[in-house]
Amino acid sequence: MGSSVRELAGATPATRDRYVDLLRVASLGAVVLGHWLMAAVTPDGVGNLLAVVPALQPLTWLLQVMPVFFFVGGFSHALSYRSLLRKRPEAAPGAAADSVYSAFLRARLQRLLRPTMVFFLVWGAAALLVQLLGGGGGLTGVTLRMVTQPLWFIGIYLAMVAFTPPLLKLHERYGWGAFAGLAGAAVTVDVLRFAAGVPYVEFLNFAFVWLAVHQLGFLRADGRIDLRRAALLAGGGLVTATALVAFGPYPLSMVGMPGEKVSNMAPPTLALLAHGLWLVGAVELLRAPAARLLERPRVWRTVVAANGVAMTAFLWHLTAMFGVYGALLALDVALPEPASAAWWAQVPLRLALAAALTAALVAAFRTFERPAAPATPGIPGPSGAGPLAALGATLCLLGVLGLSMVGFNDLLDGRTALLIAIPVSAPAAVAMTLGGWLLVERAGRGTR
């Protein structure tokens, strides 16, 4: 792997924006570290350190960096889709558009879903074996339920991929106005939710908040976030988020907290959008010094290597964390009371063990993250390839979100979770994801 990383790093085009690659890795790394630090595991169950020590909740304003990942996604999606548009064949406009769209979805979903489906199948088989052997209680049951929770992010990301073409058209026509429209829709949703008490309207902000952040990535791809605008985003976002939390109905934590009436995360709120704006502005202000750092060959090779396994590490990091706690309990190592002096003293050991186990899991499964041969819109796919690809992406989105909610516990007992008022079980969620992926593959078959 070392030689291939060296070759990839050496072959990097001079035009590549290396800072975007660093942001992608750093944002996922921050999420992993945050999950490891927030877990307050005791022999009686799993809690949240931020609930035990509320004074630590301001740290979420630094560690809740999913907006940065979605911002980077918007940048990458714009470049990828435009590249395919330039390569499209001379054909009827409708057929060409279908070909480009299916090629785009196929390429993006492969990189996401290949490692994700392996994760599904391995954990599904493990959960089935555990239940057949009569297990599933204690920490094992908690692990089977919680290990899938971070998958919500992949589901939202799939939606961003699917909506890229129409949103990119809006961006090309209206620029900052397209972003303002999405942000304004998020404001309207929260007004209807908190001021008018309209039920269920808050769930629309799963789209409006995250797609607004994604739209900033389009602006970044076109060079429309200069230092002045970055400073305005950072300062305005921070002031707005602070005011909303101080004077509005929004909690301090930018991640969900157990038992709280309002969460900034699920569904996303205007406060989380403001938080995303200040983060995007802040990372853009750091672009120039970071770019100089990334010119160093060793630093760039590290980023290249990390990018090649980032999704695999993200998928398996909770597996590693619960594996460490399970091993400690099996060895009768005392788990101190969360936030006690002994607990803090044990943190470096737990982090080191979780990192080592994650590295081992990455070594075992990283081959599934390697991208397949890129698709290009050449020979038109089957009739209606665009709608077929869109249907497949929708099924993948629903399947991944469903599994993030229901988990793998009580697999044989038919445990379900409500997804848009529809009960979804783990087997159904896996089937939807796999079926959707196959539809996208079929739609893109003529684009190889």
Beta strands, then each sheet from edge to edge (+ up, - down):
strand 1: 39-42
strand 2: 45-48
strand 3: 416-419
strand 4: 422-425
sheet 1: 1+ 2-
sheet 2: 3+ 4-
end
